[in-house]
């Protein structure tokens, strides 16, 4: 099976990948962060990748910055970088699964903390 290079990826596909893998988690974070700050605590759990794909460097950088900026205000950030896994040949489907899982973990953590 031939793996495409960075130059082989069409710009529309690149933009779609960035929208799902970077803009999606950042948008959700910006929506939830004010509520966490109001409570004085919160925990973002972000699914990323250890595979070294450029898109995840953006995600990791954003959440490392978020952690530094809001740690003293009770906001924690955990970035999960699982090792290589076999996925389908369609990156967008895999990305949607990761974002959905990340969102579910995040919402579950918030709801669990609200019960305390």
Buried (B, 14 or more C-beta within 10 A) or exposed (E): EEEEEEEEEEEEEEEBBBEBBBEBBBEBBEEBBEEBBEEEBBBBBBBBBEEEBEBBEBBBEBBEEBBEEBEEEEBBBEBBEEEEEEEEEEBBEBBBEBBEEBBEBBEEBBEEEEEE
